[in-house]
Amino acid sequence: MSTGCCAPRTRRWHAASRSAACRCTSPWPRWSGRVSCDPRRWDRRSWSRTSTCAGSREPAAPPTSAASTSRGPDAPPTPRCGSIATRDASTSRCSTPTRHRRTRAPTSTGGRWRARCRQWRTARRAFPDPRRPMLVTAADLWEPDPGTIVSWRIAPGPVPPRPVGLSLNQRNHLAAAVAGEPSVWLAATFDVEGPIDVDALEHAFRAVVARHSALQCGAAVVAHEVHGVRHDAASLGWSRVDYGPTVSVDTTRDLVRAELDRACFPLAYPAIWPAAISRADRSTIVLGLDHLHADAYSLVVLVDDLHALYDAAAGGRPAPDLPEAACFVSGLDRPPRRVPAQDDRLAAWHDFLRSREHRLPTFPIPLGVGPGERVAQCTEVAQLADADLTERVGAHSQRHGGTTSSAVLAALATAVDELGGPDTLAVLTPVHTRVTEQERRAVGWYTTTTPVELRAHRDGCLALTEAAAAVATGRAMAAVPLDQVLESASAALVRERADVFMASYLDYRRLPGHGELVGRRAHHVSAPTLADDLQVWISRTDSGLAVRVRLPDTTTARQVVAGLLTGWTTALRDLGVCARAGDAVVTAAASGRRESRPAGP
């Protein structure tokens, strides 16, 4: 697929005789200035790199390769396929340069024009509008329009809280907070039409807190031990705070982020920040909460519930009859479901830990962070595949016993291998524990963690088959409670870094209200904190596959991730090529079977 030499978006045409040139005003890539529309007339001065990471605004030279050097200094680099563009919301540019494939030059001005237009139409189909932010992002990339900000402060009421249990995830999270780690908050944001009806929004926030028990829970430190407590929702005190209007995206983002950092600390209830940014035409509702209360899935549930409750209250209608939601706290009161000591799934956990000398997985390529060192977090977001490619890869993976998620992980293993990593990639993956319909409508930290070991293969079919088996093994191991794994392990876990190498996959199409997420401009916004390892969040939507990468803000890590994203995208496209070939074989076989059938009477 050829994408042309300029981003296929807003551009102003200038007069040209035999060669058309354009001055690209697109917000897409890192190009600036005049760029030739003929790939043979490449202007390297148009490279202008801007990193998405804090404290790294230095220009960088374009990537070079032996292939590009051999064609001369003015030839563009030619990777194996296509282009990858990733959104940098802080600079309105892309964080990975657009790649180009050489195309045969048209023989006439008209032919050149028609060929270039075909390339732009192809690129428009292949990639979404880069000005639309990603569904999953971080606060340093989020771009809320200015408006009048209002929020509410929640205070515990006169009814004493009662003690409740805590999950392993919550206990580990609170232990980090006690040790002085910054707040790890999540925020659900979405838009509504017109200015905010403050009374209706307060009613919606109160109803959501009363509906979901996880939002009523907090933590208390007693005698140097952390305990869970649950507050009475009906007795909570609510007070409104008016901040007044903001004047820019930056001031709006900075104010919202500062309030989220202040309010969403897990050791001080409520660790929740309900707010809104009111505007005359379209307003944004924000519900920030510490990770103690929720997982990524929960944010989509909150968007759906809040939107329904606010819309009814603002319209003067009775509260909607929302689907029944499970009680997260009640689930914690039940004892964990343990497996027999001789269970094969528990044995698989022990084998995995022993093979690694009980070390948790870390990203196998150096990221420029020394032992015991942590630096500011950097965030990259990228589109991995469009909807068509994602469907083809998913169908191809199913023919080999896998799923779209196992195919994405297989492509990740291939990309790491091509960067110089090991041929077997070990990574931890979160697995949701929601089973019933009521749990699918509940808010809480409904996840466990399981390991997956993936082998990189040049043969795409073999890679998909082995990835399917590896993911299936990991999902089976997820049924073993982590408490039981830790208690029965032959040695204590060894953590070489504060973070672990983790890859999360979430198919938003299967979540409540998924069909309305784009129209509501819903987003999952995460807090930037500190990092010493690499973590990825893969999201599947109707637009395809996107990824958010959390990495240390170092030059080495940024270079590694740039190569990783390019290799990951290329590996998925290679699987798409395999899928087309597989479809052709299946079609030919089916046609042969039809032709070989004996004629009827």
N, C-alpha and C positions, 0 to 999 in steps of 0.2 A: 504494500500500500504506500503510495506516495502522498506526502502531506504538503508538498510545496516548500518554498523556502521562507515563507512568512506565515505568521499565525493566521488562520482562516477567519479572522474577525475584523472589527472595525478598521477600515483603511481608506486613505484618500489617494485617488489616482492622479498621476501627473502625465503630461504629454510625453509620448514616446513614439518613435518611428518604427524601427524593426524590433526593438527590445523594450518591453514594458517594465517600468520600475515603479516602486511604491515607497511611500514613507509610512512605515507601519506605526499606527497609534494604538495597537491592540494592547490590552493589559496582560496578555498571556506571558510570553517568555521574557528572558533577560535581555532581549535585544533593545537597542536604542539607536536612533539615527536612521540613516538611509540604508536600506537593504535591497540588494538586487533581486529581482524575481527570477533570474536565471541562476540555477545552482552552480553553474560554471563560473559565475562572476561573484564569488563569495567575498564579502567584506568583513574581515576578522575584527575590524574596529567596532563592529556592531555588537560584539560580546560585552556585556556589562553584568557581572554576577552580583547579586545581592542575596545574602543568606537570610533565612527566616529566623536564625537563632539570635538570641540576645547577645549584644556585645560583639557581633561579628558582621560588620558592614563593609569589610574591606573588599575591593574588587579582586577577582581571581581570573586567571587565564583560562581560555576554553580548553576542554579536554582534547588531547591529541592522540593519534594512533598511527601505527605504521601504515595503515591503508591511506589515511588522509595525507600523511607526509609524502608518500610516494606519488600522489597526484599533484603535488605542488602546494605552495603556501596559501593559495587562494581557494583551495578545494575544501568543501565541508567534510567533517568526519562522517563516516558511513558505518553505523552499527548494523547489526544483523537484521533488525527490522523496526520500521515504523517510528513512532515518536511517543514520548511520554511527557506530559505537562502536569505539573503539580502546583496547586494554589498556594501562594504566600499572601495571606490576608493582610499582613502588616505592611507590605510594600506594594500590594496590587500587582505583583509579578509572579512568575512561576519560579519554583525552587529547583527545578531540574530543566535544563535547556531542551528545546525541541530538537529531535534528531531528524535526519533527512536521508533519503535514499536517492542515489543518482537516477535521473530519468533521461530517457532519450530526448534530445532537443528537437522540437518541431521544426519542420522545414520551411514554414512560412509564418508571417505575422499572425494571420488568422488561425493557423494550426496551433501556434504557440499560445494564443489567447484561449482557445477551446481546451487545450490540454491543461492549462493552469486552472481554468474554472472547474474542470472535472476533478482536479486534485483538491481544490478547496471544498467542493461539495462532499467528496469522500471524507475529508478531515472533519467537516461539520457533523457527519453522521457518526464518526468514530469517537469523538470526544465531546463531552458536555461543555456547556458554556462555562469558561473558567471564572467568570465573575460571580457565579453561584457558589457560595461557600459549601464546604463539605458538611455532611450530616454530623459526623463525629469530628470534633476539633478541640482545640485548647484555648485557654483564655488569652494567650499571647497572639493568637491568630484570629480570634473572634472580632467582628466588626459591627457592633451595635450602633445604629444611627442615633444621633443626639435626640434628647427629648426631656420631659419632666419626669424625674425619678421619684417614686414613692415606695416605701417598704413598711414592714411591720416587725416589731420586736415582740417576742413571745416570752413570757415569764411563767415559771411554775406557779400553780395555784395553791390554795390552802390545804388541799387534800394531800397527805404525805404519799410519796411514791412507794410502790411496792417492789421488792426484789424480783428480778427475772434472770433467766440464764443467758449466756452468751455463746455464740458459735465460735469455732476455732478461728475463722476469718476475723471475727470481731475481736477476739482476745489478742490475736497478733497485731491487729490494727491499733488497738488501745495501748498495747505494750510499746509500740513505736511512739505514740503520742506522749506517753509518760516519759520516754527517753528524750523527749524534746524535738521530735520530728515535726515538720510543718504540717498544717492541715491538708489532707487529701480530700478535697471536696469535689462533688459533681454538681452540675447545674442543668436543669431541663429548661429550655427556652422555646417559645413559639409565639407567633403573631396572631393578633385579632384585629378586626376592622374597627377604625375610628379610635377616638380617645378612650382611655380607661374609665370604666364605671367603678370608682373606688369601692363603694359599698358592695357592689356585686362581686368584686374580686376578693374582698375580705371574707365574704360569705363562702366563696369557693375554696379559699385557703383553709378556713376553719373546717369545712366539710371534709376536705382531703385528709387533714391531720386526724380528724375523728374516725375516718374510714380505715386508715392503715395503721396498725399497731406499731409497725417499725418506726413511724414518725413520732411516737409517744415515748420512745425509749432513749435513755441516756446512760451515762456512766458515772460512777462515784468511786473515788479512791479512799479506801478505809484501811488504815494500818498498812500502807504501802501495797495494798492489793486492790485491783480494779474489779468492781462489781457492776452488774447491769441493773438498772431500775426502770420502772415504767410509770409515767405520770398520767394523771386523770385528764383526759382531753377536755372534758366539760368545764374543768376548773382553771384552765390555762388563761392567763391574762394577755390580751392583745392591745398594743398601742401603735398608732400610725406615726411614721416619720416621713416628713416631706423634705426632699433635698433641693427642690427647685430645678430649673432647666439647665441642661448642659449645652455646650456650644460646638462640640466636635466629637468625632468617633473616638479619638484618643482619650479625651477627658471623660467620656461616658464609660469606656472600657476600664479606665483606671479607677474610677469611683466604684463601679460595680465589683471589680476584682478586689479592691481594698475591703469593701464591706463583706464579701464572701470569705476572705481570709480571716476577718475579725470574727464573724458570726459563726462560721462552720467549724468550730473546734470541738472535737468529740468529748472532751472531758467537762464541758460546760453545756448543760441543756439550754436551748433545744438543738443547737448545732444545725439550725435551719435558717435560711434567709429568704422569706417570701417578698417579692418585689415586682415592680413593673416600670417600664419606660413608656410614658404616655406621649402620643403624638396626635396631630389632628387627623391624619389619614389612616395610619396603621401603627398599632402599638405592639410592644413586646412584653410578654409575661415571663418572669424569671422565678424559678424555684431552685435555690441552691441548698445543698444538704451534704453533710459529711458522709464519707463512704460507709461509716458505721450503719447508716440507715438503709442503704440501697446499693444495687448493682446497676449495670448499664441497662439491662432489661427494664428495671423499675422506672427509669426515666421516661420510657415510652408509655408505660402505664399511667404515670403522673400527667403527662401531656394530654392523654385521652380523657382522663377523669377531670382534670382541671378545665379543659376546654368545654366539656359537656356541662359542668356545673356553672361555670362563668356565663356561658351562652344563655343558659336558662334563666339565671338570676338577672342578667342584664336585660333580657327580653321580658321580664316580669312574669315568667312562667314557673310552674312548680318544679322542684328539683327532679332531675331525671332519675329513672329507675336503673341504676347502674348494675352491671352483673355482679354476682356475689364474689367477694374476694376472701381468700384464706387469711387466717391470722398468723402472721410470722412468729409472734411471741409464743403462741400455743405450740407451734412446731418445735420450738427450742425446748419446751418443757418435756417433750417426749424423749426417752433415751435413744441414743443413736443405734441404728440397725447394724449390728456387728456380724461379721461372717465367721465361719469356723476357722480355727487356726490352720487347718490343712487345705483351705480353699486355694484354688489355683490362682485366683486374682490377687490374693494377698502374697502368694509366693512370687508372682510376677513383680509386685512392688519391691520385695526383698531382693530379687535378682537385679532389678534396675539399680537400686541403691548400692548393692555390693559391687556391681560392675563399674561404678563411678566413685568407689571408696566413700560413699555416702555424701558426695558433693552434689549440691543442686546445680542444674544446668546454668551455664553462662554463655553469652554469645562468644563463639569461638575465635573471632577475629579481634585483635587489639583495637580499642576505641580511644586510646590516648589518655586513659585514666589510670593512675598508679594504684597499687594495693592500699586499701584503706582510705582512698581519696574519693570524694564526691564533689561534683561541680553542678552548676546550674543546668536545669533541663532545657533541652532544645526540642522543638516539635516540627515534624515534617508531615504533610498530608499529600497523598497522591492518588490518582485514578489508576488502578491496576488493569482493568478491563472494562469494555463497554458491555451493554446488555447482551448483544448478539454473541460476542466472544464468550461471555460468561455462560450463556446457555449451551453453547457448543461444547465447552470444556466440561461442564457439569454432566451433560448427556454422555460424553465420551468416558468420563470417570465412572458413571453408573454401569456402563458396559463392562467395566473391569472391577465391579464390585464395590466401588467407592461412591463418594459424594463430591459436591463442589468444594466443600471445605477440605477434604483430603487432597483434592487436586491442587488447591491453592498452597497447601503445606508442602506438597511434592515440588511445586515450582519454587517455593522458598528454599528448600533444601538444595535444589539445582543452582539457584542464584548464589547461595553461600559457598557451595563447592567451587563455582567458577571464580569467586573472589579469593580463592586460596584457602578456604576452610576445609574441614574434614568431609569425607564422603558420607559419613553418618552424622546427622544433626539431631541432637537431643534438645527438646524444648518442652516447657510446661504449658499446658493449655487449660483454661477455665472451662468447666462443664456445668451447665445449668441443671439444677435439681428439681425444677418445677415439673410436676407430674400431672396433677389434677387441673381441671378447668378453673377451679377457684384459685389455685396457686398461680396460674397464668395471668390472673387479674390482680395479684397481690404485689405489694412493695416490700422489699427486703433483700438481704444478701443471700440469695438462693444459688450459690455456686460452690463447687468443689474444684479441686485441681488434680490433674492427672498428667503423667509424662507421655511423650510420644517420641519415638526414635525413627527417623526418616533417612533412607538411603538415597543418595543422588544417583541418577542413571541418565545416560544419553538416550536410551530407549524410552520414549515417553510412555508406551504401553506398560513396560515393566515398572516404571516409576509409579504410575497410577495404581497398578496392582499391589505393589508393596506398601504404598502409602495407605491404601484402603485397609490392608491388614493391620498396619501399625495403628491407625486411628481407631479401628474396631477394638484392638487390644487395649488401647488407652481408655476407651469408653467403658469397657468391662471393668477395668481397674478403678474407675471412678465410683463404682458401687461400694468400695471399701472405705469406711470412714477414715479420714486422715488421722484422727486421734488413735485409732487402732494401728495404723501403719507406724506412727511414731513410737507408740508404746512397745510394739513387737519388733522393731528394728534392732539389729545386732549392735549398732553403734549410733551415736548421736549424729544428727545432720551437721554437715560442714558448709558454712556459707562463706564463700570467698568474697562475695560482694553483698552490699546491702540490698540491691535489687536482684531479681532473677530474670533469666531470659524467658520471655513469655510471649505466646501468640494467641490472641483471642479472636474468635470468629463468631459473628452474630448476623443472622439473616433477619433483617428488619421486616421483610415481607410477611413473616409469620407472627408478628407481634400485634397487639391490639391497636387499632386505628392506623395501621400502616398505610392504607390508601390515602390518608389525609396528611401525612407527614410533610410532603413537599408543599402542598397548598398552605399549610400552616407555618412553613419555614421553620420547622422544628429542628433543634440542635441539641446534641450532647456536648457540653462544654466542660473540660476538665481543668483542674488546677495545675499550673506549672510549678514543680517543686525542685528537688535535687535528683540527680541520676548518676549511676556508675555502671549501668548496663543498658542493653537495648530491649525494648518491648514494643510489640505491634498489636494494633487493634484493627481487624479486618471487618468491614461492614458490607453486607450484600443488600442492595436495594434494586428497585426497578431500573435504575440507571447502570447497574453492573456492580463491579467490585471497587471499593476504595479502601485506603489504609491510612491510619494515623500511626506515626512512628515516634516513640519517646526515646531520646538519646541524650548522652552527655553533650554539653555545648563545648566541644573541642574540634579543632580543625581535622584531626584524624577521624573522629566519629562522623563528621559531616561528609568527608570524602567517601568513607566506607558506605554510608547510607545512600549517597548519590549513586554509587555503583550497584548497591543492593537493589534499589528501586528499578534501575534500568534492567538489571539482569532478571529480576522477578517478573517484570512486565514482558520481557522477551521470552522467558520460559513459558509463560501462560500463552503467548501467541504461538509458540512452537507446539504446545499442546493443542491449540486450535487448528493448526495445520494438520496434525495427526488426526484430529477429529474429522476434518473434511475428508481425509483419505479413508478413514474408517467408514464414514457414511457412504462413500463411493463403493467400497467393497460390499457393504451390506446391501446397497441398492442393486449392484450387479448380481449378487447371489440370489436375491429375491426375484430378479428378472429371469435368471436362469431356471429357478424352480418353476416359475409360471410357464416358461416355454417348454419344460420337460414334462408337464402334465399331459396325460393322454386326453384326446378329444372326447367329449361326452357323446352319448348316443344321439 
